[in-house]
Amino acid sequence: MDRQTIVFIHGAWVTGHCWDNFHGYFQAKGYDCLAPNWPYDDRPIAELRAAPAPELATLGVGEIVAHYAGIISQLPQPPIIIGHSFGGLFTQMLLDKGLGKAGVALNAAPPKGVFPTPAAVLGSLPVLTTWQGWRKILTTSESHFSQYFANGFPAAERASVFQTYVVPTPGRIFFQAATALFHNHLAINFHNHNRAPLLLTAGGADKTVPAGLNRTNYQKYAQSRARTDFKLFPERSHTLIMEPGWEEVAAYIESWLDALA
């Protein structure tokens, strides 16, 4: 039997290194694994932090999705697509385009039609209140990352996680998400009957994309005949792919994929 390929898609503020745990786990299970970076992020983290490419400021959702569509289209067989946060949104958009044989959207950023809760808006305020942030490369502070992203790590480890993983990110994607009602950059055909199976997850301790948003995202697919499943991890935060206990999440995804086969 041919080995299946998994394409991992990371979210904002990090690079493909956030998938190192999952990459090793699924590689050991017999999968070929790829974790491509967003455009202009394919350099060592220290370099990205010190001198991000100016072109990064031009990236929006469409450009990033097209980047991954190009990578996936070059593969000999449709891969499994697994995305986290904004990467979970991109995973849904790629499946909607007919790419991939299955998809997993982990604590996904909400697509058009799933309205952010007050808690989610509060977590995005430092970005959305940045003057002309839609045309800038933005950074997140260690305190904000610790509170909203890394709250699933022991407090003593959060500073190290910030230094190890966090890089600048394009502000445009956040403003496109905040104004999604008025354009189609984040639009998905929730009634697409022909897309590949999709698993959406939520973290009960997620302060960036509260679990209710992911459940609403799941409910939007109710009229589609394509398989759509939902899993809540009650004790997991937004960084459930890296924080202690990530193995539970990886094992659940593995079992879900085995059930499809």
VEXKOLKOL-101447 format. One line per field, with one value per residue (C-alpha): residue number from 1; x, y, z. Coordinates in steps of 0.001 Angstrom, whole numbers. Example, Ala and Ser with C-alpha at 12.3 -4.5 7.8 and 13.67 -1.06 7.14 Angstrom:
// VEXKOLKOL-101447
i: [1	2]
px: [12300	13670]
py: [-4500	-1060]
pz: [7800	7140]
END
This chain:
// VEXKOLKOL-101447
i: [1	2	3	4	5	6	7	8	9	10	11	12	13	14	15	16	17	18	19	20	21	22	23	24	25	26	27	28	29	30	31	32	33	34	35	36	37	38	39	40	41	42	43	44	45	46	47	48	49	50	51	52	53	54	55	56	57	58	59	60	61	62	63	64	65	66	67	68	69	70	71	72	73	74	75	76	77	78	79	80	81	82	83	84	85	86	87	88	89	90	91	92	93	94	95	96	97	98	99	100	101	102	103	104	105	106	107	108	109	110	111	112	113	114	115	116	117	118	119	120	121	122	123	124	125	126	127	128	129	130	131	132	133	134	135	136	137	138	139	140	141	142	143	144	145	146	147	148	149	150	151	152	153	154	155	156	157	158	159	160	161	162	163	164	165	166	167	168	169	170	171	172	173	174	175	176	177	178	179	180	181	182	183	184	185	186	187	188	189	190	191	192	193	194	195	196	197	198	199	200	201	202	203	204	205	206	207	208	209	210	211	212	213	214	215	216	217	218	219	220	221	222	223	224	225	226	227	228	229	230	231	232	233	234	235	236	237	238	239	240	241	242	243	244	245	246	247	248	249	250	251	252	253	254	255	256	257	258	259	260	261]
px: [0	1318	2286	-127	1087	41	445	469	-488	513	-1262	-220	2783	4586	6230	6043	8210	5058	4280	7497	5679	2968	5500	7445	4300	2712	6014	6429	2920	3908	2859	5005	4792	5293	5018	5632	5967	3886	5512	8565	8776	11131	14158	15489	13287	16070	16355	12609	12459	15411	14566	11242	10937	9173	6982	5368	3231	1523	217	-3499	-5595	-5888	-2147	-1447	-4178	-2875	629	-576	-2818	269	2214	-654	-1254	2324	1949	1398	-1716	-4182	-2837	-4457	-4471	-4149	-4238	-4178	-5766	-5593	-4228	-7496	-9383	-7056	-7645	-11394	-10885	-8580	-11070	-13789	-11612	-11490	-7980	-7022	-8482	-9365	-8904	-8507	-9091	-7701	-9162	-9678	-10001	-13628	-14593	-17070	-20454	-19063	-19094	-16347	-17418	-16531	-13803	-12215	-12361	-10712	-7807	-7301	-7435	-3663	-3600	-6839	-5985	-2591	-2614	-2755	-2075	-3509	-417	2182	4171	3088	4485	2827	4104	5290	2567	-199	1122	1320	-2248	-4072	-1987	246	-2061	-1963	1751	3049	3709	7425	7694	5818	8761	10822	7967	7687	11406	11436	8430	7054	7764	6220	3124	1186	-1445	-3621	-5008	-6397	-8143	-9563	-10918	-12381	-14181	-15153	-18832	-18038	-15944	-15321	-11652	-12703	-15771	-16521	-19372	-20723	-23187	-20463	-21512	-18397	-15594	-13457	-14245	-13513	-12831	-13098	-11770	-12120	-10265	-12270	-9494	-8875	-8837	-8025	-10735	-13244	-14802	-18212	-16835	-15575	-18903	-20722	-18280	-19174	-22911	-22589	-21915	-25198	-26736	-23760	-23796	-20021	-18784	-18133	-17164	-16503	-14340	-14029	-10875	-12153	-8784	-6809	-5861	-5219	-1743	-3050	-604	2411	1384	1730	-817	-596	-360	-4067	-4929	-2600	-3946	-7543	-6701	-4919	-7995	-10271	-8092	-8009	-11814	-11983	-9711]
py: [0	3448	5693	8542	12114	14632	18343	20361	24048	26337	29434	32992	33922	30612	28595	24978	24057	24155	20772	19069	16844	15843	15390	12857	11117	10568	9807	6955	5759	5376	8711	10987	14410	17928	21143	23948	27487	30428	32467	34471	32427	29743	30867	30167	31597	33849	35474	35897	37615	39888	40830	39640	39902	43164	41157	39477	42583	41916	38482	37970	34848	34336	34407	31913	29516	29718	28923	25702	24829	24989	22663	20183	20181	19039	15910	12579	11816	13969	14358	14577	18251	19161	22813	24716	28111	30135	26939	25250	27896	27379	23622	24120	26450	23956	21107	23349	23773	20012	19527	16834	13420	14407	17411	18208	21786	22188	25128	26885	30607	31250	31468	33975	33447	32420	35585	36135	36166	39087	36935	36272	39950	40863	38547	40249	43838	44444	43665	45355	48579	48896	51966	50796	47291	45774	46918	46073	43136	42690	41058	39767	40389	37671	38541	38376	35104	33666	34671	33815	31205	29371	29122	25346	25306	25473	29136	28486	27226	29978	32355	29569	28619	32257	32475	29133	29474	33007	35091	38208	37718	39751	42016	41790	38351	39580	42536	40315	38032	40941	42325	38960	39929	42498	40405	36802	36300	33832	32400	28673	26808	25038	23125	21539	17887	16784	17875	15404	14352	17005	16861	20081	20341	22789	23352	23958	26216	28033	31800	32708	30762	29837	26403	27859	29350	25968	24355	27026	26433	22729	23444	25507	22248	20667	20752	19143	15431	15356	13803	16394	15490	17501	16814	18885	18540	20056	20728	21883	25469	27055	25517	21967	20752	21698	21843	18950	16300	16913	13133	12825	15087	13296	9882	10998	12267	9002	6995	9274	8764	4993	4963	6694	4054]
pz: [0	-917	1971	2515	2754	5385	4698	7925	7764	10617	11868	12707	14901	14301	11515	10436	13432	15556	13958	15060	17573	15112	12318	14364	15611	12206	10492	12971	12048	8395	6915	4797	6432	5074	7083	4569	5872	4721	1949	3105	6330	5062	7089	10583	13313	14628	11198	10853	14211	13495	9912	8466	4696	3721	1328	4332	4779	1431	2361	2757	3141	-612	-1206	1567	431	-3149	-1860	-253	-3201	-5417	-3114	-2851	-6591	-7186	-5047	-6819	-4745	-2818	730	4119	5134	8806	9795	13065	13842	10612	9116	10087	8141	5174	5409	5026	2083	353	826	-576	-3680	-4147	-2805	-317	499	4083	6321	10005	11198	14714	16652	13345	12803	11802	8125	6751	8395	11780	13835	16444	20065	22363	23935	20542	19628	22922	22132	18759	20020	20063	16334	15300	17125	15403	13159	9524	10764	7585	5681	8316	9625	13221	16313	19451	22948	25267	27787	25169	23787	27284	28145	24927	23133	25596	28608	28228	29096	32670	33472	33881	30270	28441	28022	26467	24121	23024	22242	20441	18159	17791	14672	13051	10924	8308	9817	6711	7561	10891	9301	6572	9303	11269	8197	6646	6492	3803	1384	294	1187	3911	2192	2162	494	3560	1366	-784	-986	-2865	-566	1350	4955	7563	11292	13297	16836	19710	22948	26097	27437	24146	24726	21104	19253	21977	21620	20794	17578	16397	17269	15260	12403	12539	12595	9406	7551	8685	5201	3484	2695	2956	6183	8902	12469	15614	18657	21824	23919	27182	28809	25762	24929	21552	21301	21643	18978	21135	24782	27243	26350	22593	22162	23016	20100	17684	18705	18167	14679	13911	14949	12904	9825	10416	10566	7187	5673]
END
